[in-house]
Amino acid sequence: MLASRSPRRLELLAQIGVVPGEAVPAGLDETPLKNELPRDLAARLARAKAERVARARPEAVVLGADTVVACGRRILPEPADEAEARACLELLSGRRHVVHGGVCLVAEGVGRVRRVATRVGFKRLSSEEIAWYLASGEWRGKAGGYAAQGRAAVFIDFLNGSYSNVVGLPLHETAMLLRGGGVWPA
């Protein structure tokens, strides 16, 4: 069972042959705690999502995940509107940032968490490029206001680490957790 309804996470799981029986959002408040580091936020939310769904379905194997985009210690939001998305893109323009992924598998009441950090660099963005991207609407529902698997791919001039983590689910770490839980490969 996946503690998310993210189409990206479902697609990534399907890529490794995993099709969850159900996808149920955990419905958590994802606000960072005071002074919480981005990597800790990603791990905490992944665990909280998996554990919340597992409490409702204790017989299920539950996978939870979260993605946090950070520029230094600054956690970028999933923009609520175009102005916030523009601010994210302007901040990321010409800079490197880190995409923190947290993934948690809860099986038989035991949760195991893995953290992943991927460094991503953006080229310097012109105002026309930002306007072009904002007009696409791809920024909606995306941490940091961009989708690496979409049009924003043309902005990325550096990537060190897990590409699938940037898209929404670190597949290597997820597969290792699933293997440890006895559910992958099927």
C-alpha positions, 0 to 999 in steps of 0.5 A: 500500500502506498501512503500517497496518491502521487501519480509520479510515485505510482509511475516510479513504482510501476517502473520497478514492477511494483503496483500497490494494492491501494494508494491512500493519502495520509493527510498530514500537516507537512509544516516544518518544525521550528529549526527542522533541517530539510533532510530531517523533515523529509524523513519525518514526513515519510515515516509519519505518512507510512505509520498513519496509514499503517495504523489504519491497516495494520495487516498491510505493508505500507510505503510512505515517501516525501520530497523536500527541496532546499536551498541551503537550510531554506525549505522551498514550498509546493507553491500555492500560486504563480507568484510563489512559483516564480520566487522559487525559480528565481531563487534556484536560478544559477544555483545548486540546491539539494532535493531530500527524499525520505522513504519509509516502509512499515511492515508488521508494525516496524518502520524502516526509513532511508534518506537520500540527498540529490544535488541539482544545479540550475542554469541561470534563468532568463525572465522569458524562461521563467514565464515560459515555465510558469505558463506551462502550469507544471509547477503546481503541486511540485516541491520547489515549483518545478518538475525535473521530468518535465519542461524544467529538465532544460534548466538542469545543468548539474545532477549528482545523485538519484534522478528518481529522488528528484522526480519523487521517489528514490527507487534504489532505496525504495527497492532495498526497503521493499526487499528487506520487507519481503515484498520485492521482487515479487 
